[in-house]
Amino acid sequence: MQSNDIVSIITPSYNCGQYIEETIKSIQTQTYQNWELLIQDDCSIDSTRKLVEKYAAEDPRIKYECNSYNSGAAITRNNALRRAQGKWIAFLDSDDLWYPEKLEKQIEFMISKGYHFSYTCYCEINEQAKETGKIVRGPNHITKWGMFMYCWPGCLTVMYDREYVGLIQIADIKKNNDYAMWLKVCRKANCYLLDECLAKYRKGRSGSISTHGYFSLIKWHYKLFKDAEGMNNISALFFTVVNLLCGIYKKIRYINTK
């Protein structure tokens, strides 16, 4: 490993007391230890704050902040990104997990290849953290237009070079806000796959867009392209249809069962 630069881990939270301790522990057990965990809470009303503050009192790398009012995921991520001090930006939602070598291997991959934006494969787990047997991959190389065709990276696997890309801030949209970020980052740097399973995505969470039907998917994709990207109606509809088709292709081509 040739780098000891700080990784800023962006973790929005809302009523995730059931899972967030496990998430924090998966970060603390990383083989790459030079990180800061920026937990941005969206006014949780459960045990989230108490649990996080307990860990933050023991580990100064864990930095908790609460929004002044309930703002949604987009604004919450924006707030955390403005706090980031590291060269590398990584994302981990408050109920997902990393394998211990995730940060080390991804940073080494990016430095050795000269990449500024990357993602990895991930496996799916259920609400009890048991693996479902599904592994999700994606294209080896994603250009700007490839990213507009579909949101290939899983949020929990993405890392980019903040010094190269700059500060990313997205529109206040209720869904697909991670996709909105990748569309902005991909304007600065192509995205590359580290073809190794290094993260665990908790499938079937309440409120996750993946649990919604096709009508909801169409609605939220259309709003992404129309509102966040400022496209006209025809362009927004075109990319929405392309996304739905690429979603089918991804299930056939890039989702495997052990």
Phi, psi and omega in degrees: 000124184260357185239143170233028180289153182288138170259123174266116183261119183266117182228096173286147181222146173202113178048052184243026181303335180293334188238337197293332177298317179296322178297313179300316181296327179291337175278317182295336180267011177296142176289335173265115192256356182270081183221162167234135180257112182260096178270116181250109186267136182261052176063052177299149178243012177253212184273005187306307185300314181299317181294314182294317181296330175296314179291322180295327178293333181265338184224105184294349177285344179268119187237111184263138172215143180248136175300154179287339175205161180297118194239345184093167188293323183296309180295323179298315177295319178303315180299317180294320181297327178290338179277343190296136179247349188278163173289320183258139175248126176232161185231136174211114178292161193286001175233007178260171187223157174243149166285154188303329185262013185303305184294315182301312183292322183288320177295316178299318177301313184290319180293314184294329181263349183074030181269153179243356184206125183209167174211170182231174171284162175214160175251157178266142172233160177270187184297337178267011178070020176269132182296136180273347182099354181267135174240131184250124178244198179189184180297150179292331185217124180241118175276179177302313182288330174296324178289326176294331180290328180191152175274085184289319185284143168280134185307319183292353182251350189282144170215139174220163182271106183295326180293330179274317186277324183092185180285128177256128174226138186241165178292156182279080176250149189280331179229165178063023182289334174291319177299320178301324178292315183296325178297326178284317181296322183291347173287340181257330185205139173292157183252138184234145182268127163271105191281068179209141181280111186233007182212163181233120181259126182277107185278146172084018178292145177297129179093348179292138181296334180292344179269358182269164178279179184294327179298318178294321178300316179299314181301311185285327175293318178299317180294325177300307183289325182282310187271313183281324182262351176069028181282159172284173186299318183293315180295318180297318179293320180300310182290332174296314179296317178301319179298318179297319179292318179292331175297320176295317179298320180298318180298325180281317190268324194241358177252118184243155177247134180298000000 
